[in-house]
């Protein structure tokens, strides 16, 4: 690990081109980008970091090879690993989504799960986790936070958010990045589409989001993501049309509030600069420059043209060279802390020889302890009397998105039911005439709702025609053995208020589906406590 003096000397030795390259983070897509174009971008702009989705091993190796060939400083590989290594490494385990963590509320278990995630991710050369989400889900209509949030309770978010940070950063395996500053979950709108607003007063914000960010800063989080979210209580209007600036373009929020009032000395990472919440506010050629001027450090999803705009801004004096060097220093401190300056080989050798946490076992435990019974008015949960050979209808209610294929289909529930001797029929978004004879044909009907922010439906998670037609004419509701279960959005009683038996699972990962079937048959206790309250329907901690 380098000393602070060595970091400063190294930065002073960089050319302007190399300085500019260090703040750029590119998203290279295996399907959309030609290899020769990617190589040219790396050669010409010398990026300091690259974002990986779940690209193939060969694709990632090519990028690493080009980075080593053209860049004299080590690259940092960035991933959106919000719930387990499966988010960033092909064929790896997914943890249940964060709201399930809140239902378990066991920081020690969560720290171990994130340490396991870091071990696997780092073994595959992933260094910066854009996680955990430490938003507070105050508004049940928020379509972007939802099950990505741990809770609507500030203290629960702090307990579990800090645990996740510690797990990621244990042994300096990965840098954690808490998001989305100044805090999502108040506005119901989506910052991908516009600049959304955190409308809390200064006092309210400091007592909620302010406490959360102060806690993760005190815990040593290496980076914080600023979002395309405005915080009017701490800022000034841009104009009457654009309103208040997003945090990504606000010196008051990044330099004043985050670095100043809260004392954050780590690296500020922008949310994706392709989102309308940022690019609607300034011209494209000014976006990266204004972000850096306001106090930001790493530019997530930069464009190659940003290299030219930033360099010209420095040369003209518009962007002070010292601000650029400060941004690079903050990035380099983070790289240094995770061992990118000469320690990668040692870290890989250690990971190859030392025992690994059992990620599957940790995922199983989180899932099983998260099962939450919200309503059981007819005593149908668990189904202890259902015998082998019984006929089960699984009605899957989901939102289809052809651009984002469903990585967690409801096939695991069916497999687990069959393993217990059940005869299973699965229908996806059926119409009422498809289920007209359910009472005569089936001993049990599982209405499994798979709707959450992972579906990326954009503006709302409220149900539409496709999600209600199975209930038309009331055929299913006449079934004497009907169980509603949400494998995602926990607020579905708002749209299905007539459900007498209602279970929250918060997640549709394989471990969550297996846990549900175990709880359904009474093999495990459904001991989860709701991490959110829903006025008129259920309290937190039920």
Residue, then its C-alpha position, 0 to 999 in steps of 0.5 A: x500500500x502506498x503512503x499519502x506522499x507517494x500518492x501525491x507524487x504519483x499524481x504530480x507525475x501524471x500528464x493532463x491526459x492521464x489526470x483526465x482519464x482517471x476520473x472517467x468510468x465507462x460502461x462497455x457492453x458486450x452486445x452493443x460495443x465492437x471490440x475495436x471501438x472499446x480498444x480505441x476508447x481505452x487507448x485514446x482516453x486512458x480511463x481509470x475505471x470500467x463498469x462491468x455488468x455481467x459480461x462474460x469472462x472473455x469480455x472482461x479479460x479483453x478489457x483488462x488486457x487493453x487497460x494494462x497495454x495503454x494505461x500505466x496506472x491500475x484500473x478499478x473495475x466497478x460493479x452494481x452488486x446490490x444483493x450478492x455476487x450473482x449481480x456481477x459474476x455469471x452463475x454465482x449466488x444471489x442474496x435475497x433483496x435488501x428489504x429481506x435483510x430488514x425483515x431479518x435485521x441481523x447485522x452480524x449475518x449481513x456482514x458475513x454475507x457481504x464479506x462472502x460477496x466481496x470474496x467471490x467478487x474480488x476473486x473475479x477482479x471486481x473492486x468497487x461495489x456500488x452498494x449498499x443502497x441506504x435509501x429510506x423507503x418513506x413513499x410506498x409509491x416509489x418505484x425505484x427504491x422499493x425492495x432495494x431499500x432495507x427499511x423505512x426506519x432510519x435506525x434499521x437502515x443504519x444497522x444493516x447498511x453499516x454491516x453491509x459496508x463492513x462486510x464489503x470492506x473487510x480485509x480491504x477486498x472491495x470498496x463499498x459505495x453507499x447510495x443514493x445521496x442525498x436520499x431516494x424514497x421520498x419522491x415517487x418519481x424515478x431519477x432515471x426519467x427526471x430530477x426527482x426531489x427529496x422534499x424533507x426540511x433541513x431538520x427532517x433530513x438531518x434526523x433521517x438521511x443525514x444520520x444514515x450518511x454520518x453513520x456510514x462515513x463514521x464506519x469508514x465507507x470508501x465512496x458515496x454515490x450522488x444521485x440526480x435527486x434535488x434537496x431544496x432545503x439545502x440548495x438554491x433554484x437553478x430557474x423556474x423551469x428546471x427548479x433545483x439542481x440534482x446533487x450531481x450538479x450541486x456544489x452546495x450538496x456535494x462540497x458543502x453538505x457531504x464533504x463539509x457538514x458531514x465530513x466525508x473525505x472519501x470518493x464521490x461517485x456519480x450515478x449514471x450520467x446518462x440518466x435524464x435526471x442529470x442530462x436534462x439540466x445542462x448541455x452534454x458538453x458541460x455535464x462532466x465538467x459541471x459535476x467536477x466543478x461542483x465537487x464530484x470525483x468519479x464520473x459513472x458511465x462517462x462518454x469518450x467525448x467527456x475526455x475532450x470537454x474536461x481537458x479543454x475546461x482545464x486548459x481554459x481555466x474553467x475547471x481548476x487543475x487542483x480540483x481535478x487533482x483532488x478528484x484523482x487523489x480521492x479515487x487513488x486513495x480508494x484504489x490504494x485501500x483495496x490494494x490496486x497499487x501492487x497488491x493484486x497478485x498477493x490478494x488473488x493468491x490469498x483468496x485462492x488458498x484461504x477458506x471462503x464464506x459459504x455464500x449459499x448457506x448465508x443466502x439460505x439463512x437470510x431467505x428463511x428468516x425473512x418470511x413474513x406473514x402479514x395476514x393469515x385470517x383463515x389459518x391457511x399458512x402453513x399448509x400442514x394438511x396438504x399431502x403428496x399427490x395434491x394438485x397445486x395451481x401457481x398463478x404468477x403475476x408479473x410485469x413483462x419487460x423484453x429489454x430486461x429479461x427475468x433472471x428470477x423466474x418462479x420455476x424454483x417454487x414449482x420445482x420445490x413443490x414437485x419435490x414434495x410430491x405435488x402436481x403443479x400447474x403454473x400460469x403466468x398472468x392468466x385471464x379469468x377464463x383460464x382459471x374458471x375451473x380452479x375450485x374443481x381442479x386444484x387443492x391449493x392456489x398460490x397467487x405469487x406476485x413478482x413485481x418490484x423495482x427489479x422489473x425496471x418498469x419505470x414509472x410505477x409498480x401499481x398493477x395493470x390489466x395484465x396483473x388483475x385479469x386472473x381475478x376477473x369474475x372472482x373465480x380464484x377468490x372463491x377458492x377455499x385454499x388461496x394464498x397470496x404471496x409477494x416475491x417483491x413489492x411488499x405493498x401489494x395489499x393496496x391493489x389486492x386488499x381482499x387477500x385474506x392470506x398474504x405473505x411477504x417474501x421481498x425477493x424472488x431469488x432461488x433461496x427466497x423461493x425455496x424458503x417460501x415453500x419450506x414455510x408453506x409446509x411448516x418445515x421452518x417458522x415464518x419469523x420475519x418481521x416487516x421492515x416497513x409500515x403500510x398505513x391501514x394495512x400493517x405495522x412495521x415489525x408485524 
